[in-house]
């Protein structure tokens, strides 16, 4: 059984490779037999000069040789516009309050600091839809984060105005 890789079957890959080889052979034969015979009398035998194309990092070529940038990610929201809920799931008194103070020092508002409904969870960051990049950035600064995931076990209406949830676990 053939597997599809990126949606292209093995049969299609072989067909494309054979077509490319045939085209290359036709071009080689045309050049070796003299392409000038295909040009009408009096026509220019040299291709017109093409303007130099600027190479743009992170760009891709589209029809007509025109380059346009790939999708540029939106700027990351500032910490001041990224409210974070901090929940203590490890049972040690004061760790959520301590992290909330540290987050406020970095510019993050912390509208809710409380105990989690369950103990023994790993330290993780969960996020509302569309806030994954912000969660991954925050995970690089909060020590001990094991997981970064979309909301799991919480509804968006439980977050209040928070868009990220830091659960401090074992």
C-alpha positions in Angstrom: 0.0 0.0 0.0 1.4 3.4 -1.0 1.3 6.2 1.5 0.6 9.8 0.6 3.2 12.3 1.6 1.9 15.8 1.7 -1.2 14.7 -0.2 0.8 13.5 -3.3 0.8 9.8 -4.1 3.8 7.8 -5.1 2.3 7.3 -8.6 1.9 11.1 -9.0 5.5 11.8 -7.9 6.8 9.3 -10.4 4.7 10.8 -13.2 5.9 14.3 -12.3 9.5 13.1 -12.3 9.1 11.5 -15.7 7.5 14.6 -17.2 10.3 16.8 -15.9 12.9 14.4 -17.4 11.1 14.5 -20.7 11.0 18.2 -20.7 14.6 18.4 -19.9 15.4 16.0 -22.8 13.4 18.1 -25.2 15.2 21.3 -24.2 18.6 19.6 -24.5 17.8 18.3 -28.0 16.4 21.7 -29.0 19.5 23.5 -27.9 21.9 21.0 -29.4 20.1 21.0 -32.8 20.2 24.8 -33.0 17.3 26.8 -31.7 18.0 29.5 -34.3 16.2 27.4 -36.9 13.0 28.0 -34.9 13.4 31.8 -35.0 11.8 33.5 -38.1 14.1 35.5 -40.3 14.7 39.0 -39.2 13.6 38.3 -35.6 15.9 39.1 -32.7 17.9 36.0 -31.8 18.6 37.2 -28.2 16.1 37.4 -25.4 15.3 40.9 -24.3 17.1 41.9 -21.1 15.1 41.3 -18.0 15.2 43.7 -15.1 17.1 42.3 -12.2 14.9 40.9 -9.6 15.5 41.7 -6.0 15.8 38.7 -3.7 13.6 39.3 -0.6 14.2 37.0 2.3 11.1 35.1 3.3 9.5 35.8 -0.1 8.1 33.4 -2.7 7.9 33.8 -6.4 4.5 33.9 -8.1 3.4 34.1 -11.7 5.2 36.8 -13.7 8.3 36.6 -11.5 6.8 39.0 -9.0 7.8 38.3 -5.4 5.5 38.9 -2.5 6.1 38.2 1.1 4.8 35.1 2.8 2.2 35.6 5.5 3.8 37.9 8.0 2.8 37.1 11.6 0.8 39.7 13.4 2.8 41.5 16.1 2.6 39.9 19.5 0.2 41.7 21.8 2.0 43.7 24.5 2.0 42.1 28.0 -0.2 45.0 29.2 -3.0 43.7 27.0 -2.5 40.0 27.9 -4.3 39.3 31.2 -3.1 36.1 33.0 -5.0 34.0 35.5 -2.6 32.3 38.0 -3.8 29.1 39.7 -2.0 27.2 42.4 -2.3 23.4 41.9 0.6 22.3 44.1 -0.7 23.1 47.6 2.3 25.3 48.6 0.9 28.5 50.1 1.8 31.7 48.4 3.4 30.5 45.1 0.5 31.8 42.9 0.7 35.2 44.6 4.5 35.3 44.2 4.3 34.4 40.5 1.5 36.9 40.0 3.7 39.7 41.5 6.5 38.6 39.1 4.1 38.7 36.1 2.9 42.2 37.1 6.5 43.3 37.2 6.9 42.1 33.6 3.8 44.1 32.7 1.1 41.4 32.6 -2.1 42.1 34.4 -3.2 39.3 36.8 -7.0 39.7 37.3 -7.3 36.3 39.1 -5.0 34.6 41.5 -6.5 31.6 43.2 -6.2 27.9 44.1 -6.9 25.4 41.3 -9.8 23.0 41.6 -7.4 20.1 41.4 -4.0 19.3 43.0 -1.1 17.4 41.4 -1.3 18.9 37.9 1.9 19.7 36.1 3.0 23.3 35.7 1.4 24.5 32.4 0.0 27.4 30.5 -3.4 27.2 28.8 -4.7 29.9 26.4 -7.9 31.1 24.7 -8.2 30.6 21.0 -5.8 32.9 19.1 -3.4 33.4 22.0 -1.1 30.4 21.4 2.0 32.6 20.5 1.6 34.7 23.6 1.4 31.6 25.7 4.5 30.1 24.2 6.4 33.4 24.8 5.3 33.5 28.4 6.3 29.8 28.8 9.9 30.8 28.1 9.9 33.1 31.1 7.9 31.1 33.7 10.1 28.4 35.3 9.1 24.8 35.1 6.4 25.0 32.4 5.8 21.5 31.1 2.9 22.0 28.7 1.4 24.8 26.7 -2.0 24.0 25.3 -5.4 25.4 24.4 -7.9 25.5 27.2 -8.5 22.0 28.6 -11.0 21.4 31.4 -11.9 25.2 31.6 -14.5 27.2 29.7 -13.7 30.6 28.4 -16.5 32.1 30.5 -14.6 30.9 33.6 -11.6 33.0 32.7 -13.2 36.4 33.2 -11.0 38.8 31.2 -7.9 36.6 31.3 -6.6 35.2 28.0 -3.8 33.0 29.5 -3.9 30.6 32.5 -0.8 29.6 34.4 -1.3 26.6 36.5 1.5 26.1 39.0 1.8 22.4 39.7 4.3 19.8 40.9 
